[in-house]
Amino acid sequence: MPTPELIPTHQQLSWRAITATDLEDWESLLRRMAVADKPDWIEQRADLEEVLEASKNDPVLDTVMGFDDGGTPRAFGRISANPGSQLVHVFGGVDPEWRRRGIGRAIHGWQVERAGKRLAEAGVEGGFIRSYVEELNPGHRALMESAGGTITRWFTEMTRDLSEDIPEVDLDPEFEIVAFSDDLSEAIRLAHNEAFQDHWGSEPRDEESWRFTVSHPEFRAEWSLAAIDNSSGEVAAYEIASYDPESRELVGHDEGYTELLGVRRDWRGRRLAPALLAEAMRRFKADGMENAGLGVDTENPSGALGLYERMGYTPTRRSMVFEKQLAQPE
């Protein structure tokens, strides 16, 4: 179990680490939260299982859940960090019926303490925590602000009606667009790490996290693409897509979603990104999707927002990134 001094000391709940036996109840808690918070995506069972199984985090130390007297989970918190990184992601939530009791502040305090201790034990200096907050969730934003967090970035969700004409993008015959395959998976992972090495907030995807991405129940191999440079056989650009069966309920339409889109530096300026987006749209539409969706770093200097607007995507909702520097251990 987690070290006692790191457990939130909120007296109305009893606290312990999350275990595999809690998965069903954890899902139920997230569903209750979603009714109040109206997110555009809810973690699936596979996401929760990955939290407990991923080798980079220790669920015994890096998760916590609060239970009422009847044994029902009413709140949870967790942290996640890549080995050697200064960045610690924090996640959590409170049952709507149990909010405004200081539980969120207690969890955040635990996250700060645990993150600081984990980085100190790893010999990492200058660490900070990061939390993604949806603009439509004022309670979460107020908590982050009261805890001393600072908004460092804005992200925008966008969608495109596929009943409208899909742009025709002339692709240089030097390139060929092919569907994702297991044989290409590692080359696409490496292409992604290279393409995103100069993007704000991005960290390399290791083999374990990539395997989870491309085996997730929402991943769609037939919609995921690679642009191959025929002269070298290398992956020059790629697009990774997914489908959330609950998208109609959550965002109002069935939506094919572009999770990742990247072009390696040596091949930028060749219109590979719009060509991949257009091909993905055609595949979404052919499989009955009403819309194409994606998310974008609003301040991305690569001009991604302008590209998506030219491809017909329009903004739907925003989220902000809060960060907070961690105190250096004495």
C-alpha angles and dihedrals in degrees: 000000000000118000106278096234090059095054113104106256096219104142099207093068136044116229137212141142119287115256136187090263088065097058097099093046091045090055090050091051091052090050092053090049091049092057089061100033100040098210121185091233135029124202113253129220089263091058092052092047089051090055089060097040106040111111096219093070133046109223090199090062104021102051134058134179131191121217130196123226090275093055095253114140111240102172142010141186136188142170132211133192138165116240111274094008125131089212122092119185116212126203134176149125147194130229107257091237090057100047126117092040098101094260094123091052090049092052092047090051090053090049092053092048095045093045092051093048093047093051092045091052089051092049092243117149130197096030128172139185126234130201130181113220126188114229090229091060104077093170092060091047092050090051093052093047093048090050091057099259121152128213107242102167144012126217127196129208113216136188138191128206107235092203085077120083114281112230119251109229118194108229119205107247086234086078135060126195114220135175122258116272135175089250090059098040098095093044090052091049091053091045089053093051091050095045093049100041089099096042121107115260096001124136126187118271111235122211093264096052091043092051089054091050095053095041096046114124090241095051115109114201092186090059095042116092146189128203106219123204100225094204094060105016090233127141103250097176139355145193125207117199138189142182126217109202087209094056093105091056095042103039104014102253144052104267136190105212129208105216098177134014123174144158122202114241097249091056101044119124093037095104092247095136095056090043091054092046092050092049091047090052091052090051093046091051094046089056094051102264116151097201143020117224140188143155128238138195097242092212097045105140091210089080094244093146092056091048092053092047090052089051089056102261117143129196119260107170141347139224132194133217117229120197133184129187115235120231114254113249114251 
